[in-house]
């Protein structure tokens, strides 16, 4: 069965797009604009996003990357190729990694040779990144993104990446957190 965007709230939809056994969710907002949140790896658009957009008869206007890691920006160039008018947005601190995948590779992985080894020198990793693509909109902490009925505030939540951002809609109590809350790690005891 083909993956499809599933409604999770009024105008907010989710698409499960796993890669290499790792779960990944792509979000879509249907508003005055059609907004995609995250793009997966280089193969995610052809495997998941484009068939789902075609089935829903939708053309995205804006792509927001929650942060500058390969599994969130790797599909940017392919989506821009298919939708040339598509604007790409990411926090300004992650723009260098989104626009220059070699820089991302060296600054994120090669600086920790004890933790990351690449038998092929990183060739396979860089293929997952897809082609470099320019960022059109540089997000900052406190920015407000209006996609009626939603009004998302950008929260700079550095730590996972220099420019990781959480999008939060106060009225609807919705947060799109990228990789801030992965669901891994120790259990949290209520009240702590």
Backbone as numpy.savetxt, mean C-alpha at the origin, in Angstrom:
# Nx Ny Nz CAx CAy CAz Cx Cy Cz
-11.94 -19.52 -7.96 -12.79 -18.33 -7.96 -11.90 -17.08 -7.96
-12.29 -16.12 -8.78 -11.53 -14.89 -8.88 -11.72 -14.04 -7.63
-10.62 -13.46 -7.18 -10.70 -12.55 -6.03 -11.51 -11.33 -6.43
-12.20 -10.75 -5.46 -12.97 -9.54 -5.74 -12.99 -8.64 -4.51
-13.26 -7.38 -4.76 -13.40 -6.42 -3.67 -14.66 -6.75 -2.89
-14.50 -6.89 -1.58 -15.63 -7.19 -0.71 -15.93 -5.98 0.16
-17.19 -5.63 0.24 -17.62 -4.47 1.02 -17.38 -4.73 2.50
-16.66 -3.80 3.16 -16.43 -3.93 4.60 -17.06 -2.78 5.38
-17.42 -1.71 4.67 -18.11 -0.56 5.28 -18.67 0.25 4.11
-19.69 1.04 4.36 -20.41 1.80 3.33 -19.74 1.84 1.96
-18.66 2.60 1.84 -17.99 2.80 0.55 -16.56 2.29 0.57
-16.25 1.42 1.52 -14.90 0.86 1.69 -14.92 -0.63 1.40
-14.00 -1.06 0.55 -13.93 -2.44 0.12 -12.53 -2.99 0.34
-12.43 -4.31 0.50 -11.14 -4.97 0.72 -10.95 -6.09 -0.29
-9.72 -6.24 -0.74 -9.34 -7.30 -1.68 -8.16 -8.05 -1.07
-8.34 -9.33 -0.83 -7.25 -10.15 -0.31 -6.33 -10.51 -1.47
-5.04 -10.17 -1.33 -4.08 -10.37 -2.41 -2.77 -10.92 -1.83
-2.78 -12.16 -1.35 -1.57 -12.71 -0.71 -0.42 -12.86 -1.70
0.80 -12.80 -1.16 1.99 -13.01 -1.98 2.98 -13.85 -1.19
3.57 -14.83 -1.85 4.57 -15.71 -1.23 4.10 -16.24 0.12
2.82 -16.54 0.24 2.26 -17.07 1.48 1.98 -16.04 2.55
2.21 -14.76 2.25 2.00 -13.69 3.22 0.68 -12.99 2.91
-0.19 -12.79 3.92 -1.45 -12.09 3.64 -1.21 -10.61 3.34
-2.02 -10.08 2.45 -1.95 -8.66 2.10 -3.35 -8.23 1.68
-3.78 -7.07 2.17 -5.10 -6.54 1.81 -4.91 -5.23 1.06
-5.59 -5.13 -0.07 -5.66 -3.91 -0.86 -7.04 -3.31 -0.57
-7.09 -2.01 -0.31 -8.38 -1.37 -0.03 -8.80 -0.50 -1.20
-10.11 -0.31 -1.32 -10.67 0.54 -2.35 -11.79 1.37 -1.72
-11.78 2.66 -2.04 -12.84 3.56 -1.60 -13.58 4.04 -2.83
-14.90 3.85 -2.81 -15.75 4.37 -3.88 -16.33 5.68 -3.38
-15.88 6.77 -3.96 -16.33 8.10 -3.58 -16.43 8.92 -4.86
-16.28 10.24 -4.75 -16.21 11.06 -5.96 -15.04 10.60 -6.81
-14.01 10.12 -6.12 -12.86 9.49 -6.77 -12.89 8.01 -6.40
-12.22 7.21 -7.21 -11.98 5.81 -6.86 -10.55 5.77 -6.34
-10.40 5.33 -5.09 -9.11 5.36 -4.41 -8.67 3.95 -4.07
-7.47 3.59 -4.49 -6.84 2.33 -4.08 -5.87 2.63 -2.96
-5.80 1.73 -2.00 -4.81 1.87 -0.93 -3.93 0.63 -0.96
-2.69 0.86 -1.34 -1.62 -0.11 -1.52 -1.76 -0.85 -2.85
-0.60 -1.32 -3.35 -0.55 -1.90 -4.68 0.08 -3.29 -4.72
0.49 -3.83 -3.57 1.09 -5.15 -3.55 2.46 -5.17 -4.23
2.89 -6.37 -4.63 4.15 -6.54 -5.35 3.90 -6.37 -6.84
4.92 -6.50 -7.65 4.81 -6.23 -9.09 3.74 -7.08 -9.79
3.48 -8.28 -9.30 2.50 -9.16 -9.94 1.08 -8.98 -9.40
0.92 -8.27 -8.31 -0.40 -8.11 -7.68 -1.43 -7.45 -8.59
-1.07 -6.39 -9.33 -2.09 -5.81 -10.21 -2.69 -6.81 -11.20
-1.83 -7.55 -11.91 -2.35 -8.49 -12.91 -3.05 -9.68 -12.28
-2.59 -10.14 -11.14 -3.20 -11.30 -10.49 -4.50 -10.98 -9.76
-4.56 -9.80 -9.14 -5.69 -9.50 -8.26 -6.40 -8.19 -8.57
-5.66 -7.09 -8.62 -6.30 -5.77 -8.68 -7.01 -5.52 -10.01
-6.33 -5.70 -11.12 -6.93 -5.39 -12.42 -8.15 -6.26 -12.73
-8.11 -7.57 -12.51 -9.33 -8.36 -12.74 -10.49 -7.91 -11.85
-10.18 -7.54 -10.61 -11.24 -7.10 -9.69 -11.81 -5.75 -10.09
-10.95 -4.83 -10.54 -11.42 -3.53 -11.02 -12.27 -3.71 -12.27
-11.83 -4.58 -13.18 -12.58 -4.84 -14.41 -13.96 -5.40 -14.09
-14.00 -6.36 -13.19 -15.28 -6.97 -12.80 -16.22 -5.93 -12.21
-15.68 -4.98 -11.44 -16.49 -3.94 -10.80 -16.69 -2.72 -11.71
-16.08 -2.75 -12.91 -16.17 -1.64 -13.86 -15.69 -0.32 -13.23
-14.52 -0.37 -12.60 -13.96 0.79 -11.91 -12.59 1.16 -12.46
-12.31 2.45 -12.47 -11.01 2.98 -12.90 -10.50 3.86 -11.75
-9.38 3.50 -11.12 -8.88 4.30 -9.99 -8.31 5.65 -10.41
-8.55 6.64 -9.55 -8.01 7.99 -9.76 -6.77 8.23 -8.91
-6.73 7.59 -7.75 -5.67 7.83 -6.77 -5.24 6.51 -6.16
-3.93 6.36 -5.98 -3.34 5.22 -5.29 -2.54 5.76 -4.12
-2.89 5.33 -2.92 -2.16 5.72 -1.72 -1.35 4.52 -1.25
-0.05 4.70 -1.08 0.78 3.66 -0.46 0.88 3.98 1.02
0.51 3.03 1.88 0.60 3.28 3.32 2.05 3.43 3.75
2.97 2.80 3.00 4.39 2.95 3.31 5.24 2.42 2.17
6.53 2.68 2.28 7.47 2.36 1.22 8.14 1.02 1.37
7.36 -0.06 1.37 7.91 -1.41 1.32 7.37 -2.09 0.07
8.15 -3.03 -0.46 7.88 -3.68 -1.73 6.47 -4.23 -1.83
5.92 -4.78 -0.76 4.58 -5.38 -0.84 3.46 -4.34 -0.81
3.82 -3.07 -0.76 2.82 -2.00 -0.77 2.99 -1.08 -1.98
4.20 -1.02 -2.57 4.42 -0.16 -3.74 4.82 -0.93 -5.00
5.05 -2.23 -4.90 5.55 -3.00 -6.04 4.66 -2.96 -7.28
3.37 -2.78 -7.10 2.44 -2.73 -8.23 2.20 -1.34 -8.78
2.83 -0.32 -8.20 2.58 1.07 -8.62 2.77 1.28 -10.13
3.93 0.86 -10.64 4.25 1.13 -12.05 3.26 0.44 -12.98
2.88 -0.78 -12.66 1.92 -1.51 -13.52 0.56 -0.80 -13.51
0.12 -0.35 -12.35 -1.16 0.35 -12.28 -1.08 1.67 -13.05
0.03 2.37 -12.94 0.22 3.64 -13.66 0.27 3.39 -15.17
0.83 2.26 -15.58 0.88 1.90 -16.99 -0.53 1.70 -17.55
-1.38 1.03 -16.79 -2.75 0.76 -17.23 -3.63 1.99 -17.09
-3.39 2.79 -16.06 -4.18 3.99 -15.78 -3.24 5.21 -15.74
-2.85 5.76 -16.89 -1.85 6.83 -16.93 -2.21 8.08 -16.12
-3.48 8.33 -15.90 -3.91 9.51 -15.13 -3.88 9.27 -13.62
-3.60 8.05 -13.22 -3.56 7.69 -11.80 -2.52 8.51 -11.06
-2.90 9.09 -9.94 -1.97 9.83 -9.08 -1.54 8.89 -7.96
-0.27 8.98 -7.58 0.29 8.14 -6.52 0.66 9.03 -5.34
0.23 8.62 -4.14 0.49 9.38 -2.92 1.16 8.48 -1.88
2.12 9.05 -1.15 2.79 8.36 -0.05 3.38 9.44 0.86
3.63 9.08 2.11 4.26 10.04 3.02 5.62 10.45 2.45
5.94 11.71 2.60 7.18 12.24 2.00 8.43 11.51 2.48
8.42 10.97 3.70 9.61 10.26 4.20 9.86 8.93 3.50
8.83 8.37 2.86 9.00 7.12 2.12 9.09 7.33 0.62
8.92 8.56 0.16 9.00 8.84 -1.28 10.30 8.33 -1.90
11.48 8.53 -1.27 12.71 8.04 -1.91 12.70 6.53 -2.18
12.12 5.74 -1.28 12.08 4.29 -1.49 11.06 3.90 -2.54
9.94 4.59 -2.59 8.91 4.29 -3.58 9.38 4.65 -4.99
10.13 5.73 -5.11 10.60 6.17 -6.42 11.89 5.51 -6.87
12.68 4.96 -5.96 13.98 4.37 -6.30 14.13 3.04 -5.56
13.81 1.96 -6.26 13.78 0.65 -5.62 15.17 0.13 -5.25
16.18 0.53 -6.01 17.55 0.16 -5.62 17.90 0.79 -4.28
17.52 2.04 -4.10 17.78 2.71 -2.82 17.05 1.99 -1.68
15.80 1.63 -1.93 15.02 0.88 -0.93 15.75 -0.41 -0.56
16.20 -1.13 -1.57 16.89 -2.40 -1.34 18.15 -2.22 -0.49
18.96 -1.26 -0.85 20.21 -1.07 -0.12 20.00 -0.48 1.26
19.13 0.49 1.39 18.91 1.13 2.70 18.11 0.26 3.65
17.23 -0.58 3.13 16.36 -1.40 3.99 16.99 -2.76 4.29
17.63 -3.35 3.32 18.07 -4.74 3.48 19.59 -4.92 3.53
20.30 -4.30 2.62 21.73 -4.55 2.53 22.51 -3.96 3.70
21.89 -3.07 4.45 22.56 -2.50 5.62 22.52 -3.50 6.80
21.80 -4.61 6.64 21.71 -5.63 7.69 22.09 -7.00 7.13
23.36 -7.18 6.74 23.76 -8.43 6.07 23.61 -9.68 6.94
23.61 -9.52 8.26 23.41 -10.69 9.12 21.96 -11.15 9.12
21.04 -10.23 8.80 19.62 -10.55 8.81 19.08 -10.90 7.43
19.66 -10.33 6.39 19.14 -10.52 5.03 20.25 -10.98 4.11
20.04 -12.14 3.48 20.96 -12.63 2.47 20.16 -12.89 1.19
20.73 -12.50 0.07 20.09 -12.69 -1.22 21.05 -13.44 -2.12
20.73 -14.70 -2.41 21.62 -15.55 -3.20 21.88 -14.98 -4.59
20.90 -14.25 -5.12 21.04 -13.70 -6.47 21.41 -12.21 -6.45
21.92 -11.74 -5.30 22.32 -10.34 -5.18 21.16 -9.36 -5.11
19.95 -9.87 -4.96 18.78 -9.01 -4.85 17.95 -8.91 -6.12
18.36 -9.61 -7.18 17.65 -9.54 -8.46 16.18 -9.91 -8.31
15.89 -11.01 -7.63 14.50 -11.46 -7.45 13.71 -10.46 -6.63
14.34 -9.91 -5.59 13.67 -8.91 -4.77 13.29 -7.70 -5.61
14.23 -7.21 -6.41 13.97 -6.02 -7.22 12.89 -6.28 -8.27
12.77 -7.53 -8.74 11.68 -7.86 -9.66 10.33 -7.72 -8.98
10.25 -8.04 -7.68 9.01 -7.87 -6.93 8.63 -6.40 -6.79
9.64 -5.52 -6.85 9.40 -4.07 -6.74 8.80 -3.47 -7.99
8.91 -4.15 -9.13 8.45 -3.58 -10.38 9.33 -2.42 -10.79
8.88 -1.68 -11.79 9.62 -0.51 -12.25 9.43 0.64 -11.27
10.41 1.54 -11.25 10.27 2.75 -10.44 9.10 3.57 -10.97
8.44 4.29 -10.09 7.36 5.18 -10.51 7.37 6.43 -9.64
7.04 7.54 -10.24 7.07 8.82 -9.53 5.89 8.95 -8.58
6.15 9.64 -7.49 5.10 9.97 -6.52 4.58 11.36 -6.89
3.26 11.50 -6.94 2.63 12.77 -7.31 2.25 13.60 -6.10
1.88 12.93 -5.01 1.38 13.63 -3.83 2.19 13.16 -2.62
2.79 14.12 -1.92 3.62 13.82 -0.76 2.80 14.09 0.50
2.41 13.01 1.18 1.57 13.13 2.37 2.41 13.54 3.58
1.74 14.16 4.54 2.39 14.58 5.78 1.43 14.34 6.94
2.01 14.19 8.13 1.21 14.01 9.34 0.21 15.15 9.47
-1.04 14.80 9.74 -2.08 15.81 9.92 -2.85 16.15 8.67
-2.39 15.69 7.49 -3.15 15.94 6.27 -4.53 15.31 6.41
-5.51 15.91 5.76 -6.86 15.35 5.72 -7.17 14.98 4.28
-7.64 13.75 4.11 -8.00 13.24 2.79 -9.51 13.04 2.76
-10.20 13.81 1.94 -11.66 13.79 1.88 -12.13 12.88 0.75
-12.77 11.78 1.14 -13.38 10.85 0.20 -14.78 10.55 0.74
-15.73 11.46 0.54 -17.06 11.30 1.15 -17.62 9.90 0.93
-18.11 9.26 1.97 -18.47 9.83 3.27 -17.31 9.90 4.27
-16.10 9.57 3.81 -14.97 9.48 4.73 -14.13 10.75 4.73
-13.54 11.00 5.88 -12.57 12.08 6.04 -11.41 11.48 6.82
-10.39 11.03 6.10 -9.25 10.35 6.72 -8.17 11.35 7.10
-7.70 11.25 8.32 -6.54 12.03 8.75 -5.32 11.13 8.62
-4.22 11.70 8.15 -2.96 10.98 8.00 -2.20 11.08 9.32
-1.89 9.90 9.88 -1.06 9.83 11.09 0.28 9.22 10.70
1.36 9.98 10.87 2.70 9.48 10.60 3.05 8.52 11.73
3.21 7.25 11.40 3.46 6.22 12.41 4.79 5.52 12.13
5.84 6.30 12.13 7.17 5.79 11.80 7.55 4.62 12.71
8.44 3.82 12.23 8.90 2.65 12.99 8.99 1.46 12.06
7.90 1.17 11.38 7.92 0.08 10.41 8.67 0.51 9.15
8.51 1.76 8.80 9.28 2.41 7.74 9.35 3.89 8.10
10.27 4.63 7.50 10.40 6.05 7.87 9.12 6.86 7.68
8.30 6.50 6.68 7.11 7.28 6.39 5.81 6.52 6.53
5.81 5.45 7.31 4.58 4.67 7.46 3.46 5.57 7.95
2.30 5.43 7.32 1.15 6.25 7.67 -0.08 5.39 7.96
-0.85 5.82 8.93 -2.14 5.24 9.23 -3.18 6.26 8.80
-4.22 5.81 8.13 -5.33 6.67 7.73 -6.48 6.41 8.70
-6.97 7.47 9.35 -8.01 7.30 10.36 -9.18 8.23 10.11
-10.36 7.64 10.09 -11.61 8.39 9.96 -12.30 8.38 11.32
-12.30 9.52 11.99 -12.84 9.65 13.35 -14.34 9.33 13.39
-15.10 9.91 12.48 -16.56 9.75 12.50 -16.97 8.29 12.39
-16.32 7.56 11.50 -16.69 6.16 11.26 -15.84 5.18 12.07
-14.88 5.71 12.82 -13.98 4.87 13.63 -13.30 3.80 12.76
-12.75 4.26 11.63 -12.06 3.37 10.70 -10.59 3.72 10.65
-9.75 2.71 10.71 -8.31 2.91 10.54 -7.80 1.95 9.47
-7.03 2.49 8.55 -6.33 1.67 7.57 -4.86 1.80 7.95
-4.32 0.70 8.45 -3.04 0.78 9.16 -1.84 0.21 8.42
-2.00 -0.23 7.19 -0.85 -0.81 6.50 -0.30 -1.96 7.32
0.95 -1.86 7.74 1.58 -2.94 8.51 1.80 -2.58 9.98
1.14 -1.56 10.48 1.31 -1.21 11.90 0.75 -2.30 12.79
-0.38 -2.88 12.40 -1.02 -3.94 13.19 -1.07 -5.19 12.33
-0.09 -6.06 12.49 0.01 -7.24 11.65 -0.72 -8.46 12.22
-1.06 -8.41 13.51 -1.71 -9.57 14.11 -0.73 -10.63 14.53
0.54 -10.29 14.54 1.57 -11.23 14.99 2.10 -10.75 16.33
2.79 -11.61 17.02 3.44 -11.20 18.27 2.65 -11.68 19.47
3.00 -11.16 20.63 2.37 -11.66 21.86 0.91 -11.22 21.95
0.14 -12.02 22.66 -1.26 -11.67 22.91 -1.30 -10.43 23.78
-2.33 -9.63 23.59 -2.52 -8.45 24.40 -3.64 -8.76 25.39
-3.37 -8.53 26.64 -4.38 -8.78 27.67 -5.20 -7.52 27.82
-6.52 -7.68 27.76 -7.41 -6.52 27.85 -7.14 -5.76 29.13
-7.09 -4.45 28.99 -6.86 -3.59 30.14 -5.41 -3.20 30.35
-4.50 -3.74 29.50 -3.09 -3.38 29.63 -2.70 -2.32 28.65
